[in-house]
C-alpha cells in the first residue's frame, strides 16, 4: 500500500521524512505528534497526552464536539472517541517514547492509517470556541459594560487563542462600541503571553504604518497603553506621533464647543511614551502661550491632566506653570477652571510651583481650592458673581 495516497496531505507532510528514510517507529511518533497539534489547535487546550484528550473532548461541555451531543448515542460516541484517543497515547505513543521499538513498514502503515481516520473525525468536529463567535459576542446588544462581564467573556477564550482573539478585535475595532473595548481590552491583555503580545503588536504596527483614516487611528490608540506604545514598530510610531502633533498644533475649541483637531486629543494617555515626547511638551506649552483663547482652551481641556506625565523636565514644568499663570492673570476662565478641577491630581512639585506663581491671584480667606499641603490656590467666586446660569437646576 502506498500510504501517501491513503492519508491527508498534512499528515503525510509530518511523517514523510521519517517514513521515507525507513524510520517507521519515528514516523508513528511524528503522526501522533501531528495529532496532538490538531487537538491543541482545534480545542485551544494546552496539555499533552491523555490530559490533552481530557481537556479537549472530556466533560459535560467538551471543547471539541464530534456530534451534536443531543442523544445518548451522541454522548456515547463522544466518549468513545475520547477513549480511543487516550488509548493512542497509552498504547501507541508512550511505549515507543520510553522503550526500544522496531516497527516494520506494515506496522507503521496500519497505525498511521488508523490515525488518519481519527484525524478525519477531529477535523470534522465542532469547536466550542471560535474567534468569529467571540467577536460576535462583543457586538451583542446585551453586552454588559463592566469589568466582571469582560473577564467572564475572556475566560472562555482558550489560552492558545487569546492572541488570535485580540487581533480579531483589533481588526474589527471600528464596528465595536468603544465603551465595550475599555473593559475588554485590558482583560485580554492581562492574559497574553509574550508570543501572543508580539503577534498583537506586529498587527498593530503593520496597520499604523500605512493607515490614513482618522477613525482607524483613533480606534487603534484606544486599544493601546503607554507601555505597549513603545512596542509599536519605530517607523509606524514616529509616523503616527508626527501626525498627531500636527493635528494638535491646529487644535482648538470654538465657540459653541466644536472641537477642531479631535483626533489629537486621543494622544493624551500615550504621549508620555512618545518618542517625540519633548516635541509634544514644547507644543503644549506654546499653545498655552498662544494669543488665541481657543487654542489655550483645547490644551487646558484635553491635556492639562496629563501635564505631570508629559512635562517631566524642570524647564518644561516651569514653562507650563508660567503659561498657565499668565493665562489666568489675563482672565482666561477656561484655563482657570481646568486648573481648579485638576490641580489636586498633580504631584506636590507642581502644586507648589503653581501656588507660588499664582500667589497674587489667591485669596486665602476664600480659596477656589486647597492643595494637599493645605495651601490655598486662587479665589472662589463670591455670591454676587454667581448668576442664574451657574445654577445647575
C-alpha positions as CSV (number, residue, x, y, z in Angstrom):
1,X,0.0,0.0,0.0
2,X,1.3,3.5,-0.9
3,X,0.5,5.2,2.4
4,X,0.9,8.6,1.0
5,X,-2.2,8.2,-1.3
6,X,-4.3,7.0,1.6
7,X,-3.8,9.7,4.2
8,X,-4.2,13.5,4.3
9,X,-1.5,15.8,2.9
10,X,-1.0,17.4,6.3
11,X,-0.3,14.1,8.0
12,X,2.0,12.9,5.2
13,X,4.0,16.2,5.5
14,X,4.5,15.4,9.2
15,X,5.8,11.9,8.7
16,X,7.3,11.9,5.2
17,X,11.0,12.4,6.2
18,X,11.0,9.6,8.8
19,X,8.8,7.3,6.8
20,X,10.8,7.6,3.5
21,X,14.1,7.0,5.4
22,X,12.7,3.8,6.9
23,X,12.5,5.0,10.4
24,X,9.0,3.7,10.9
25,X,8.8,4.0,14.7
26,X,9.8,7.6,14.4
27,X,7.1,8.1,11.7
28,X,4.5,6.7,14.1
29,X,5.6,9.2,16.8
30,X,5.5,12.0,14.3
31,X,2.0,11.1,13.3
32,X,0.9,11.2,17.0
33,X,2.7,14.5,17.4
34,X,0.6,15.8,14.5
35,X,-2.5,14.5,16.2
36,X,-1.6,16.4,19.4
37,X,-1.1,19.6,17.4
38,X,-4.5,19.2,15.8
39,X,-6.1,18.7,19.2
40,X,-4.5,21.8,20.6
41,X,-5.3,24.0,17.6
42,X,-8.9,22.9,17.4
43,X,-9.7,22.9,21.1
44,X,-7.4,25.6,22.5
45,X,-6.2,23.2,25.2
46,X,-2.5,23.3,26.1
47,X,-1.9,19.9,27.7
48,X,-0.3,16.7,26.4
49,X,-1.2,13.1,26.1
50,X,-4.2,11.8,28.0
51,X,-4.5,15.1,29.8
52,X,-4.8,16.9,26.5
53,X,-7.5,14.4,25.4
54,X,-9.5,15.1,28.5
55,X,-9.2,18.9,28.1
56,X,-10.3,18.7,24.5
57,X,-13.0,16.0,24.4
58,X,-14.0,15.2,28.0
59,X,-16.5,16.6,30.4
60,X,-20.1,17.7,30.1
61,X,-19.2,20.7,27.9
62,X,-16.3,19.5,25.8
63,X,-14.2,22.0,23.8
64,X,-14.4,19.7,20.8
65,X,-17.7,18.0,19.9
66,X,-17.7,15.2,17.4
67,X,-21.5,15.5,17.1
68,X,-24.5,17.4,18.4
69,X,-24.5,15.6,21.8
70,X,-28.2,15.6,21.8
71,X,-28.9,11.9,22.4
72,X,-27.4,9.1,24.5
73,X,-25.9,7.6,21.3
74,X,-24.2,11.0,20.6
75,X,-22.8,11.1,24.0
76,X,-21.5,7.6,23.8
77,X,-19.8,8.3,20.5
78,X,-18.1,11.4,22.0
79,X,-17.0,9.3,25.0
80,X,-15.8,6.5,22.7
81,X,-13.6,8.8,20.6
82,X,-12.2,10.3,23.8
83,X,-11.3,6.8,24.9
84,X,-9.8,5.9,21.6
85,X,-7.5,8.9,21.8
86,X,-6.5,8.1,25.3
87,X,-5.6,4.6,24.1
88,X,-3.4,6.1,21.3
89,X,-1.2,7.8,23.8
90,X,-1.2,5.0,26.3
91,X,-0.8,2.1,24.0
92,X,1.0,3.6,20.9
93,X,2.9,6.7,21.7
94,X,4.1,6.2,25.3
95,X,5.7,2.8,24.8
96,X,7.6,4.0,21.7
97,X,8.7,7.1,23.6
98,X,10.1,5.2,26.5
99,X,11.2,1.8,25.2
100,X,13.1,0.4,22.2
101,X,10.7,-0.3,19.4
102,X,11.5,-1.5,15.8
103,X,8.3,-1.1,13.9
104,X,8.0,-2.6,10.4
105,X,6.6,-0.7,7.4
106,X,3.5,-2.8,7.8
107,X,3.1,-1.8,11.4
108,X,3.6,1.9,10.5
109,X,1.1,1.7,7.7
110,X,-1.6,0.2,10.0
111,X,-1.1,2.7,12.8
112,X,-0.8,5.8,10.6
113,X,-3.8,4.8,8.5
114,X,-5.8,4.5,11.8
115,X,-4.6,7.8,13.0
116,X,-5.6,9.3,9.7
117,X,-9.2,8.1,10.4
118,X,-9.2,9.6,13.9
119,X,-7.9,12.9,12.5
120,X,-10.7,12.9,9.9
121,X,-13.2,12.8,12.8
122,X,-11.4,15.5,14.7
123,X,-11.2,17.8,11.7
124,X,-14.9,17.5,11.2
125,X,-15.6,18.2,14.9
126,X,-17.2,21.4,16.1
127,X,-15.2,23.9,18.2
128,X,-16.9,25.2,21.3
129,X,-14.8,28.5,20.8
130,X,-14.3,30.3,17.6
131,X,-12.8,33.8,17.1
132,X,-15.8,34.7,15.0
133,X,-18.1,33.8,17.8
134,X,-16.0,35.8,20.3
135,X,-16.1,39.0,18.2
136,X,-19.9,38.5,17.7
137,X,-20.3,38.4,21.4
138,X,-18.8,41.9,21.7
139,X,-21.4,43.2,19.3
140,X,-24.2,41.6,21.3
141,X,-26.6,44.4,22.2
142,X,-26.9,42.8,25.7
143,X,-23.1,43.1,26.3
144,X,-22.8,44.3,29.9
145,X,-20.3,47.2,30.2
146,X,-18.5,46.1,33.3
147,X,-15.1,44.7,34.2
148,X,-16.6,41.5,35.6
149,X,-18.6,40.7,32.4
150,X,-15.5,41.3,30.2
151,X,-13.4,39.0,32.5
152,X,-16.1,36.3,32.1
153,X,-16.0,36.6,28.3
154,X,-12.2,36.5,28.2
155,X,-12.1,33.4,30.5
156,X,-14.0,31.5,27.7
157,X,-11.1,32.1,25.3
158,X,-8.7,29.1,25.2
159,X,-5.2,30.1,26.3
160,X,-3.6,29.5,22.9
161,X,-6.3,31.5,21.1
162,X,-6.1,34.7,23.1
163,X,-3.7,36.4,20.7
164,X,-5.9,35.5,17.8
165,X,-8.9,36.9,19.6
166,X,-7.3,40.2,20.4
167,X,-6.0,40.6,16.8
168,X,-9.5,39.8,15.5
169,X,-11.0,42.5,17.8
170,X,-8.3,45.0,16.6
171,X,-9.2,44.4,13.0
172,X,-12.9,44.8,13.8
173,X,-12.4,47.7,16.1
174,X,-14.4,50.3,14.0
175,X,-17.5,48.2,14.4
176,X,-17.2,47.8,18.2
177,X,-18.5,50.4,20.7
178,X,-15.5,52.0,22.4
179,X,-17.3,51.7,25.8
180,X,-17.1,47.9,25.5
181,X,-13.4,47.9,24.4
182,X,-12.4,49.8,27.5
183,X,-13.3,46.8,29.6
184,X,-12.5,44.0,27.2
185,X,-9.0,45.0,26.0
186,X,-7.4,45.2,29.5
187,X,-8.9,41.9,30.4
188,X,-7.4,40.2,27.3
189,X,-4.0,42.0,27.5
190,X,-3.6,40.8,31.1
191,X,-3.7,37.2,30.0
192,X,-1.5,37.3,26.9
193,X,1.9,35.5,26.9
194,X,4.9,37.1,25.3
195,X,4.5,35.5,21.8
196,X,0.8,36.4,21.7
197,X,1.6,40.0,22.7
198,X,4.3,40.1,20.0
199,X,1.7,38.8,17.5
200,X,-0.7,41.6,18.5
201,X,1.9,44.4,18.4
202,X,3.0,43.2,15.0
203,X,-0.5,43.5,13.7
204,X,-0.8,47.0,15.2
205,X,2.5,48.1,13.8
206,X,1.6,46.9,10.3
207,X,-1.7,48.8,10.5
208,X,-0.3,52.0,11.9
209,X,2.5,52.0,9.3
210,X,0.0,52.6,6.4
211,X,-3.4,53.6,7.7
212,X,-4.6,57.1,6.8
213,X,-8.2,57.1,8.1
214,X,-8.7,59.1,11.4
215,X,-11.2,56.6,12.6
216,X,-8.7,53.7,12.2
217,X,-6.0,55.7,14.1
218,X,-8.3,56.7,16.8
219,X,-9.6,53.3,17.5
220,X,-6.1,51.8,17.4
221,X,-5.0,54.3,20.0
222,X,-7.8,53.2,22.2
223,X,-6.5,49.7,22.2
224,X,-3.0,50.6,23.4
225,X,-1.4,51.6,26.7
226,X,1.7,53.7,27.1
227,X,3.7,50.6,27.8
228,X,2.5,49.0,24.5
229,X,3.1,52.2,22.5
230,X,6.8,51.7,22.9
231,X,6.5,48.3,21.3
232,X,4.9,49.6,18.1
233,X,7.4,49.5,15.2
234,X,9.6,52.6,15.2
235,X,8.6,53.8,11.7
236,X,4.9,53.4,12.5
237,X,5.3,55.0,15.9
238,X,7.1,58.1,14.5
239,X,4.6,58.4,11.6
240,X,1.6,58.5,13.9
241,X,3.2,60.7,16.5
242,X,4.1,63.2,13.9
243,X,0.6,63.2,12.5
244,X,-0.9,63.6,16.0
245,X,1.3,66.5,16.8
246,X,0.5,68.3,13.6
247,X,-3.2,67.9,14.4
248,X,-2.7,69.2,18.0
249,X,-0.8,72.2,16.5
250,X,-4.0,73.3,14.9
251,X,-6.4,72.1,17.6
252,X,-8.9,74.5,19.2
253,X,-12.3,74.6,20.8
254,X,-14.5,77.0,19.0
255,X,-17.5,78.9,20.4
256,X,-20.3,76.5,20.9
257,X,-17.9,73.7,21.9
258,X,-17.0,72.5,18.4
259,X,-13.5,70.8,18.5
260,X,-11.0,71.2,15.7
261,X,-8.3,68.5,16.0
262,X,-10.4,65.9,17.7
263,X,-8.0,63.0,16.7
264,X,-5.2,64.7,18.5
265,X,-7.0,64.6,21.8
266,X,-6.7,60.8,21.8
267,X,-2.9,61.1,22.1
268,X,-3.1,62.3,25.7
269,X,-2.9,58.9,27.5
270,X,0.0,57.7,25.3
271,X,2.0,60.9,25.0
272,X,4.3,60.2,27.9
273,X,5.7,57.3,26.0
274,X,6.1,59.2,22.7
275,X,9.5,59.1,21.1
276,X,8.6,62.7,20.3
277,X,7.7,63.5,23.9
278,X,9.9,66.6,24.1
279,X,8.4,67.9,20.9
280,X,4.9,67.3,22.4
281,X,5.9,69.1,25.6
282,X,7.1,72.1,23.7
283,X,4.0,72.2,21.6
284,X,1.6,72.1,24.5
285,X,3.4,74.9,26.3
286,X,3.4,77.0,23.1
287,X,-0.3,76.5,22.7
288,X,-0.9,77.7,26.2
289,X,1.1,80.8,25.3
290,X,-1.0,81.3,22.2
291,X,-2.8,84.6,21.9
292,X,-5.9,82.7,20.7
293,X,-8.0,81.6,23.7
294,X,-9.5,78.7,21.6
295,X,-6.0,77.1,21.4
296,X,-5.5,77.5,25.1
297,X,-8.9,76.0,25.8
298,X,-8.0,73.0,23.7
299,X,-4.9,72.2,25.7
300,X,-6.5,73.0,29.1
301,X,-9.4,70.7,28.5
302,X,-7.8,67.7,26.9
303,X,-4.2,67.7,28.1
304,X,-3.8,69.6,31.4
305,X,-4.5,66.5,33.5
306,X,-1.6,64.7,31.6
307,X,0.9,67.5,32.1
308,X,2.8,65.8,35.0
309,X,3.3,62.7,32.8
310,X,4.3,64.6,29.6
311,X,6.2,67.6,31.0
312,X,8.8,65.9,33.1
313,X,11.9,68.1,32.9
314,X,12.3,71.1,35.2
315,X,12.3,73.7,32.5
316,X,9.2,72.1,31.0
317,X,7.4,72.3,34.4
318,X,8.5,76.0,34.8
319,X,7.3,76.8,31.3
320,X,3.9,75.2,31.8
321,X,3.4,76.9,35.2
322,X,4.4,80.3,33.7
323,X,2.0,79.8,30.8
324,X,-0.9,78.7,33.0
325,X,-0.4,81.5,35.4
326,X,-0.1,84.1,32.6
327,X,-3.4,82.9,31.1
328,X,-5.2,83.0,34.4
329,X,-3.8,86.5,35.3
330,X,-5.1,87.6,31.9
331,X,-8.6,86.4,32.7
332,X,-8.7,83.1,30.8
333,X,-11.6,81.4,32.6
334,X,-11.2,78.1,30.7
335,X,-7.6,77.6,31.8
336,X,-8.6,78.7,35.3
337,X,-11.4,76.3,35.6
338,X,-9.3,73.4,34.1
339,X,-6.6,74.1,36.7
340,X,-9.0,74.2,39.6
341,X,-10.6,70.9,38.7
342,X,-7.3,69.1,38.0
343,X,-4.7,70.5,40.3
344,X,-5.4,68.2,43.2
345,X,-4.3,65.3,41.0
346,X,-1.0,67.0,40.3
347,X,2.1,65.9,42.3
348,X,3.4,68.1,45.1
349,X,6.1,69.8,43.0
350,X,3.6,71.0,40.5
351,X,1.2,72.2,43.2
352,X,4.0,74.1,45.0
353,X,5.1,75.8,41.7
354,X,1.6,76.8,40.8
355,X,0.8,78.1,44.3
356,X,3.9,80.3,44.3
357,X,3.2,81.6,40.8
358,X,-0.4,82.4,41.5
359,X,0.1,83.8,45.0
360,X,-1.2,87.3,43.9
361,X,-4.3,85.7,42.4
362,X,-5.2,83.8,45.6
363,X,-7.5,84.8,48.4
364,X,-6.5,82.7,51.5
365,X,-9.9,83.6,53.1
366,X,-11.9,82.3,50.2
367,X,-9.8,79.9,48.1
368,X,-11.0,78.2,45.0
369,X,-9.2,75.0,46.0
370,X,-7.0,73.9,48.9
371,X,-3.9,71.9,47.9
372,X,-2.7,68.7,49.5
373,X,-0.4,70.5,52.0
374,X,-3.2,73.0,53.0
375,X,-2.0,75.8,50.7
376,X,-4.9,77.9,49.2
377,X,-5.0,78.4,45.5
378,X,-6.8,81.2,43.6
379,X,-10.1,82.6,44.7
380,X,-13.6,81.2,44.7
381,X,-16.3,83.3,43.2
382,X,-18.4,85.4,45.6
383,X,-22.2,85.0,45.9
384,X,-22.6,88.2,43.8
385,X,-20.5,86.7,41.0
386,X,-22.7,83.7,40.6
387,X,-25.5,84.1,38.1
388,X,-28.6,82.1,37.4
389,X,-26.7,80.4,34.5
390,X,-24.3,78.9,37.0
391,X,-27.0,77.1,39.0
392,X,-27.5,73.6,37.6
393,X,-31.2,73.3,38.2
